[in-house]
Amino acid sequence: MTGKRRRAPRIGLALGAGAARGWAHIGIIEALEKEGIHPEIVAGTSIGALVGAAYAGGRLKALKKWVLSLTWKDVVQIMDLTLSGGGFVQGDRLMDFFARHVENVPIETLDRPFGAVATDLETGQEIWFREGDLFDAVRASIALPGLFTPVEVDGRWLVDGGLVNPVPISLCRAMGADVVIAANLNGGIVGKHQRAKKRLGKALQAESQAMAQETGAWNQFTQQLKSNLSARLETLPLQLGIAKSGSPGLIDVVMGSINIMQDRITRSRMAGDPPEVSLAPRLADMGMMEFHRAAQAIEAGHRCVQRMAPALHYAFE
């Protein structure tokens, strides 16, 4: 009489919050698959939800091609600025760009089980999206307070899931994962945003000068901002924390505060529900809005998996 064959453990991948650092998730996924590790379950918070949705829908390569093409000019153009609605950025343009590369389908029809985390702004409740409109789930999960406007879904105003669950290990387990690989983007980020701010200010200045000389696009964009949002937006770079200044800008303060909050929440939640393997790409000096640095982030994701390869394979023995 022979015993039953042991079932292979179901692998879950928890993709954490971290704004622009989230492009490292693309490198992590690619490197995992190169190691022969293919997650069956994917859960994401904030930027992790955006990348996770592309992966679960079989569109990761298309997303990678897009993010590698981003320049700082593109990042600025994606940000549809507003002074109403509870945030600086409406988020519609970002989702329009996302829609060009990822099909909006019901979550339950994706290639692999997928879940996204958001936060109920009124109650503070952690909201899990496991079915329904994919883009609603992603848009709610990325609604970073103070930057992106909240989104209304089923009568509730939702914001970034990183407020309550920056690395959604618990969601992975609830979806049936036996082994969870967590991608934590919050390691070592506290106190690093000022350094990133100075570098980004220089990059923005050089980029804007080049655009003005070559195409005049920056001048056109500035005039558009002034006409739409009045003279207040003349101080926008400073408020966003991307101009030279002796003191932090408004969004710089918000970003730094969110860094601290997410770091502390991540430590607490991972201590109570640790993953089998934790991946922490080294991106502490990357600013939260430096979406144009995708190549560096993706490479950091590759290197992180390479460093942790022995631990990864040990987890499945």
N, C-alpha and C positions, 0 to 999 in steps of 0.2 A: 504494500500500500504506500503510495507516494503522497507527500504533503503538498499543500497548495503552494504554488509559486508566489513568492513575495512580490507585492505590487511596488513598482518604482515610486519613490516619493514625488508628490506633485510640487513643482517648484514655483514659488511666488516671487515676484519682483516688485518691491516697494520703491517708487521713484519720488524723491523728496522735493520740497520747495526750495527756491533759491534764485528766482528771476533768471538773469542772463547766464548764471552758472549752470543752469539746467541743460544747456546744450551738451554738457558732459554726459548726460544720460544717453545721448546717441552713441558716443564712444564706448560707454559701459556696455550697452546692449550688443554692439558689434563685437567687442572683445569677448563677451560671454559666449556668444555663438561660435566664435573662432575656437574657444576652449571646449566646444561641444556641449555647452550648457544652454538649453532652450526653455526659458520660463513658460509655463503653461497659463499662469495667472498674472495679471498686471494691475497694479493699483498706483494711482498718482495723485499728488497734491500740487496745486498751482502749476508751475512749469512742468513738473513731473506728470501732471494730468495731460498737458498738451502733447508732450513727447510720447507718453504712454498710449494715448489715443491713436497717434500715428502708427505706433508699433503694433498695437492690437488690431488695427485695420489693414496691416500689410503695406503701409505707406511710409515707412521710415526712410527709405532711400530718397523719396521725393522730398520729404521734409529736410533731410540733410543737404540736398542739392540747393534748396532755397536758402537755408540759414548760412551756408558757406558763401553765398553770393551777397549777403547783406553788407552794406557799408554804413557808416554813421549817418550819411544822408538818408538812406533808406529807413533807418531806425526813426529818425526825426519825422519823416513823412508818414510812417505808420501810425504815429501818435496823434490821433484826432483830438486835439486839445479842447477843453471845455472848462468853464468856470461855474458850472451848475451840475447837479446830479450827484454830488458827493465824491468827486474825484477830479483830477486834472485831465484824465484820458478817458474818452468814451469807450474805447475798445472795439468799436465796430470795424475799423479798418484792419486791425490785427486779425480779427476773426475772418474778414474777407480774404486776407492774404492766406490765412490758414486753410480756408475753404478751397483755395486753388490747388492745394496739394493733398488734402484729406477729405474724403467724401463724408458728408453728414448722413449717417445712417443710425437706426436704433442701436443702442449700446449692446443689446442682447444678440445682435446679428453679426458682431465683429468676429474676426478669425479666432480670437481667444478671449476668455472672460476678462472683463475690464471694469474697474471701478474708480471713481474720482471723489475727492473730498472737498466739501465747501463748508462754510460756517453761516448759520442763521444769525443775521445781524441783530435781531430783536432778542432772541433767547440765548444766544451763544451756543446753541446745540450743534453738534457735529453732524453734517448731512452727508450721507453716502449715496452716490449715483451709481446704480448697477443696471439700470434699464432706462429706456426713454431716449430723448434727443441727445445725441452725442455732443453737439456744439453748445447746448445749454449747460451741460455738465462741465465742459472745459471752460467756458466763459465765466461761470460762477466760481470755479476753483481758482482762476487766475486773478480774481478781482481784489488786488492788493490794496488795502485801505490807504486812503490818502493819495493814491495814484490812479487806479482804475475805479470807475464808478461801479457801485453795486449792481447786481442784476436780479430782476424779479423772476422767480420760477414758482409756479403753482401758488401764487399769493404770498410768497415769502421773499424778503430781500436778503440775498446771499452775498458773501464776500469770501475772500481767500481762505482756503482750507488750512493754510499754514498757521493760522491763529490758534487752531486747536489740535492739529495732527500733522506736523511738518513732514514726517516720514511715515506713511500709512501702513505700518506693519500689521496693525490690528485688522485693517480691512482685508489685507492679503489672507490672513488666517481665517477670517470669517467667510471668505470666498472659497476656502477649502485647501489652502496651501499647507503642505506638510513641512516644507523647508522654505524659509524666507531669506532672500538676499535683499538687503536694504542699501539704497544709494542715498547717502546723507551728504548734502551740499553745505551743511552749516558748520562743519568742523573748522575751528580756528578763524572764524570770520569776524569776531568781535574786535573792534578797534582798527580794522583794516580799511574801512570805507573811505577815510580821509585820504589815504595814499592813492586809492583808485580814483578818487575825485580829481586830484591834481593831474594825474596822467590823462584822464578823460578830457579835462579842460584844455590841455595842450592839443590833444587829438582833434577836438571839436574846432579849435581855432584854426589849425592847419587845414582841416577838411573844408571849413566854410570859406577860407581864402581861396583854396583851389577851385571850389565850385563857382565862386564869384568871378574868377579869372576866366574859367573855361566855358561856362554855360550861363552864368547869371542866375542860376537856379536858386542859390541861397538868397539873393536879393528879392527874388520873386516870392520865395517862401516867407521871408521876413515881412514883406509888405502885406501878404495875405494874413499873417498873424495879427498885424497891427489893425487891419481893417475889421477882422472878425472879433478880436478880443480887446481892442483899444490899447492905449499906451501902457497898460499894466504889464503886458507881455514883453515889453522891452527889457524887463528884469527877469524874464523867464529862465535863461541859462543859470543865473545866480540862484534863483529859487529852486531850480532842479538840482543844484549842487554840482554843476558841471562847468562853472566859470571860476576864475581865480578869485579868491576872497580869503580874508583872514578869519572869517567866521563861517560856520556851516550854513548852507542854504536851507530853505524849508524842506524840500524833499530829501536833502542830505540828512537832516535830522530824523525825518520819518524813516528813511532807509536804515540808518544806524540803529534806531530804536527797534525796528523790526528784526534786524540782525540779532540783537541782544535777546529779544523775546523768543525768536525761533530757536536760537542756540540753547536757551534754558529749557524750553518746552521739549525740544528734541532729546536733550540729556535725560530729562525726567521720564518721558514716555519710553525711551529705549531701555532705560534701567528697569522699568516695570515689565516690559515685554520685549526682551532682546531678540534680534534676528539671529539666525544661524551664522550668517556672514554679513559684516558691515563694510561697505565700500565708501571711502571718503576721498574723492579726488582733491588734489591740492590746488585750490582756486581761491585762497583767502584774499589775494590781492586783486581779484576781478570784481569790478563794480557791478551792482545789480542791474544797471541799465546798459552795460556794454555788450549788447546783443550782437554787435558786429565782430566780436572776437570769437566766433564760433569755432574756428580752426584750433585755437589754443585750448578751448574747453573740451572739444571732442578728443584731442590728443591726451589731455589730462585724464579723461575717462578711460582711454585705452591703457595708459600707464598704471592707473589704479588697479584695474583688473589683473594686469600682468604681475603686479606686486603681490596681489592676494590670491593668485592662482593656486598655490598649495592649500590654503585654507578652504577655497571653494571646492576643490576636488575631495578634500577630507570630509567635508560636510555631507557628501553623497555616498561615502563608503558604508 
